Amino acid sequence: MSNDHSPAVNLLVRQSEARAHVRATWKEKAGDLIDAHQLAFSAVASMIDRYSGRRFPKQPKAVEGRMSLSAQFIQGVDICETAISEGLYSQAAALLKQELETLAAIDEFETGRRRDGKTPNIANGLMKGFGAIYGDLNNIAHVSRHDLVMQLVTVQQGEICAPTLIPQLNEGLARFLYGNHVYFIVELTRQVARIFEEVFAEGLSDEEGKWTSLSMMILLKEKIIELPAETRARFPHLDFGRTS
């Protein structure tokens, strides 16, 4: 069998073309979320680049753990963004679950609660407000809910409704996943800044702080996140709307 004409290669080509089409369509519909991603990721990338040439003495285990987990998170940003933007939503949800668990583990190292071999506890610490979202991601990533599986891989054309091997755009799901991915990057940026503040007594630059703030403003405007109730009450003009 010639690999150039095998069924496997033909399917992969069709999937690749469909993913490119989903990405292009999503880019048109995503609004400012694409910019929010670039701003958030630029902030942490710039900060790490600024400190990368400095002498970095051996750190306590807790700091080393936070640094290693931060590097692991950053290595996965591109593949997570690709999975969301190209319609691979179940795979994207699994990656977002890992991002959320990584953020929780970094927090556990920082607060002295980390235990080797234990899954990070989302219900406690810095990420405790994301329990519901963690559950949503778990439902999307796992195949235990038939209605979600049908939504992810079913295409309807006229009277024909059947599973498809070709990725399809689901705009609502893409917004949910992409928006939370951006927020997780922002949270990672804050955690990395605290590491550098401990080691070098410096954190975000003014420009990096501005990029982070602009990214958060877009998430508010796009109703991915909302201001705390007390802030909305004191400054109603800052409330871009509630999450759906």
C-alpha positions as CSV (number, residue, x, y, z in Angstrom):
1,M,0.0,0.0,0.0
2,S,1.4,3.4,-0.9
3,N,1.3,5.8,2.1
4,D,0.7,8.7,-0.3
5,H,-2.7,7.2,-1.2
6,S,-3.6,5.2,2.0
7,P,-7.0,5.7,3.6
8,A,-5.2,6.9,6.7
9,V,-3.4,9.7,4.9
10,N,-6.5,10.7,3.0
11,L,-8.4,11.0,6.3
12,L,-5.6,13.0,7.9
13,V,-5.5,15.4,5.0
14,R,-9.3,15.9,5.2
15,Q,-9.1,16.5,8.9
16,S,-6.2,18.9,8.5
17,E,-8.1,20.9,5.9
18,A,-11.2,21.0,8.1
19,R,-9.2,22.1,11.2
20,A,-7.7,25.0,9.1
21,H,-11.2,26.0,8.1
22,V,-12.5,25.8,11.7
23,R,-9.5,28.0,12.8
24,A,-10.2,30.6,10.1
25,T,-13.9,30.7,11.0
26,W,-13.3,30.9,14.7
27,K,-10.8,33.7,14.3
28,E,-13.5,35.7,12.6
29,K,-16.0,35.0,15.4
30,A,-13.7,35.2,18.4
31,G,-13.8,39.0,18.6
32,D,-11.0,40.3,20.8
33,L,-10.4,37.0,22.5
34,I,-7.5,36.4,20.1
35,D,-5.9,39.6,21.2
36,A,-6.5,38.7,24.8
37,H,-4.6,35.5,24.3
38,Q,-1.7,37.3,22.6
39,L,-1.5,39.9,25.4
40,A,-1.7,37.4,28.2
41,F,0.9,35.1,26.7
42,S,3.2,38.0,25.8
43,A,3.2,39.2,29.4
44,V,4.5,35.9,30.8
45,A,6.8,35.2,27.9
46,S,8.4,38.7,28.1
47,M,8.9,38.4,31.9
48,I,10.6,35.0,31.6
49,D,12.8,36.3,28.8
50,R,13.9,39.3,30.9
51,Y,15.0,37.1,33.8
52,S,16.4,34.2,31.7
53,G,19.9,35.6,31.5
54,R,20.3,36.3,35.2
55,R,22.2,34.2,37.7
56,F,19.7,31.9,39.3
57,P,21.0,30.2,42.5
58,K,19.6,26.9,43.7
59,Q,16.2,27.5,45.2
60,P,14.2,25.7,47.9
61,K,12.1,22.7,46.8
62,A,8.9,24.6,46.9
63,V,10.3,27.3,44.5
64,E,11.8,24.7,42.2
65,G,8.4,22.9,42.1
66,R,6.6,26.1,41.2
67,M,9.1,26.9,38.5
68,S,8.9,23.4,36.9
69,L,5.1,23.4,36.9
70,S,5.1,26.9,35.3
71,A,7.4,25.7,32.5
72,Q,5.2,22.7,32.0
73,F,2.2,24.9,31.7
74,I,3.9,27.2,29.2
75,Q,5.1,24.3,27.0
76,G,1.4,23.3,26.6
77,V,-0.1,26.7,25.7
78,D,0.3,26.3,21.9
79,I,-1.2,22.8,21.8
80,C,-4.1,23.8,24.0
81,E,-4.8,26.9,21.8
82,T,-4.6,24.8,18.7
83,A,-7.0,22.2,20.1
84,I,-9.6,24.9,20.9
85,S,-9.2,26.9,17.7
86,E,-9.3,23.9,15.4
87,G,-12.4,22.2,16.9
88,L,-10.8,19.5,19.0
89,Y,-12.9,20.3,22.0
90,S,-12.8,17.1,24.0
91,Q,-9.0,17.1,23.8
92,A,-8.9,20.8,24.6
93,A,-11.0,20.3,27.7
94,A,-8.5,17.6,28.9
95,L,-5.7,20.1,28.4
96,L,-7.5,22.8,30.2
97,K,-8.2,20.5,33.1
98,Q,-4.4,19.9,33.3
99,E,-3.8,23.7,33.2
100,L,-6.2,24.3,36.1
101,E,-4.6,21.4,38.1
102,T,-1.2,22.9,37.4
103,L,-2.2,26.3,38.7
104,A,-3.7,24.6,41.8
105,A,-0.4,22.6,42.3
106,I,1.7,25.8,42.0
107,D,-0.5,27.4,44.7
108,E,-0.1,24.3,46.9
109,F,3.7,24.6,46.6
110,E,3.5,28.3,47.5
111,T,1.3,27.7,50.6
112,G,3.1,24.6,51.8
113,R,0.1,22.3,51.0
114,R,1.6,20.3,48.1
115,R,1.9,16.5,48.6
116,D,3.7,14.4,46.1
117,G,1.6,11.9,44.2
118,K,-1.7,13.7,45.1
119,T,-3.9,15.3,42.5
120,P,-4.1,19.0,43.3
121,N,-7.2,20.0,45.2
122,I,-9.2,22.5,43.1
123,A,-11.7,23.0,46.0
124,N,-9.1,24.7,48.2
125,G,-6.7,27.6,47.7
126,L,-6.3,30.1,45.0
127,M,-8.4,28.2,42.4
128,K,-11.3,27.2,44.6
129,G,-13.7,29.4,42.7
130,F,-13.2,27.2,39.6
131,G,-14.8,24.1,40.9
132,A,-17.8,24.4,38.6
133,I,-15.7,25.1,35.6
134,Y,-13.5,22.1,36.5
135,G,-16.6,20.0,36.5
136,D,-17.7,21.3,33.1
137,L,-14.2,20.6,31.7
138,N,-14.4,17.1,33.1
139,N,-17.7,16.5,31.5
140,I,-16.5,17.6,28.1
141,A,-13.2,15.7,28.3
142,H,-14.7,12.4,29.4
143,V,-17.2,10.4,27.4
144,S,-19.6,9.7,30.2
145,R,-22.3,12.2,29.0
146,H,-24.0,11.0,25.8
147,D,-25.5,14.4,25.1
148,L,-22.1,16.1,25.1
149,V,-20.5,13.4,23.0
150,M,-23.3,13.9,20.4
151,Q,-22.8,17.7,20.4
152,L,-19.1,17.3,19.9
153,V,-18.9,14.9,17.0
154,T,-22.3,14.9,15.3
155,V,-23.1,16.8,12.1
156,Q,-26.6,17.3,10.6
157,Q,-27.3,17.8,6.9
158,G,-31.0,17.8,6.1
159,E,-32.5,14.6,7.4
160,I,-29.1,13.0,7.9
161,C,-27.7,13.2,11.4
162,A,-24.6,11.1,12.1
163,P,-21.2,11.2,13.8
164,T,-18.4,12.7,11.9
165,L,-14.6,12.3,11.9
166,I,-14.1,15.8,10.7
167,P,-13.9,18.7,13.3
168,Q,-16.8,21.2,13.3
169,L,-16.9,24.7,14.8
170,N,-19.0,25.0,18.0
171,E,-18.8,28.7,18.7
172,G,-20.3,28.7,22.1
173,L,-18.1,25.9,23.3
174,A,-15.0,27.5,21.7
175,R,-15.7,30.8,23.5
176,F,-16.0,29.0,26.9
177,L,-12.8,27.0,26.4
178,Y,-10.8,29.8,24.8
179,G,-11.8,32.4,27.4
180,N,-10.9,30.2,30.3
181,H,-7.6,29.3,28.6
182,V,-6.7,33.0,28.4
183,Y,-7.7,33.5,32.1
184,F,-5.5,30.6,33.2
185,I,-2.5,32.2,31.3
186,V,-3.2,35.4,33.2
187,E,-3.3,33.5,36.5
188,L,0.0,31.7,35.6
189,T,1.5,35.1,34.8
190,R,0.7,36.3,38.3
191,Q,2.1,33.2,39.9
192,V,5.3,33.4,37.9
193,A,5.6,37.1,38.9
194,R,5.4,36.1,42.6
195,I,8.3,33.7,42.0
196,F,10.5,36.4,40.5
197,E,9.5,38.8,43.3
198,E,10.8,36.2,45.8
199,V,14.0,35.5,44.0
200,F,14.9,38.9,42.5
201,A,12.6,41.3,44.4
202,E,11.1,42.2,41.0
203,G,8.1,41.0,39.1
204,L,6.1,42.3,36.1
205,S,7.3,45.4,34.2
206,D,4.9,48.2,33.7
207,E,4.4,47.1,30.1
208,E,3.8,43.5,31.1
209,G,1.4,44.6,33.7
210,K,-0.5,46.7,31.1
211,W,-0.7,43.7,28.8
212,T,-2.2,41.6,31.6
213,S,-4.7,44.3,32.5
214,L,-5.8,44.7,28.9
215,S,-6.3,40.9,28.6
216,M,-8.5,40.9,31.7
217,M,-10.5,43.9,30.4
218,I,-11.2,41.9,27.2
219,L,-12.3,38.9,29.3
220,L,-14.7,41.2,31.2
221,K,-16.0,42.7,28.0
222,E,-16.5,39.3,26.4
223,K,-18.3,38.1,29.5
224,I,-15.9,35.3,30.2
225,I,-15.4,36.6,33.7
226,E,-17.2,39.1,35.9
227,L,-16.2,41.6,38.6
228,P,-16.8,40.6,42.2
229,A,-20.2,41.7,43.5
230,E,-18.7,44.3,45.9
231,T,-16.7,45.9,43.1
232,R,-19.8,46.0,40.8
233,A,-21.7,47.7,43.6
234,R,-19.0,50.4,44.2
235,F,-18.1,50.9,40.5
236,P,-21.1,50.0,38.3
237,H,-19.6,51.7,35.3
238,L,-16.8,49.1,35.3
239,D,-19.2,46.2,35.0
240,F,-19.0,44.8,31.4
241,G,-21.7,42.2,32.2
242,R,-22.2,38.9,33.9
243,T,-21.1,35.6,32.6
244,S,-23.8,33.4,31.0
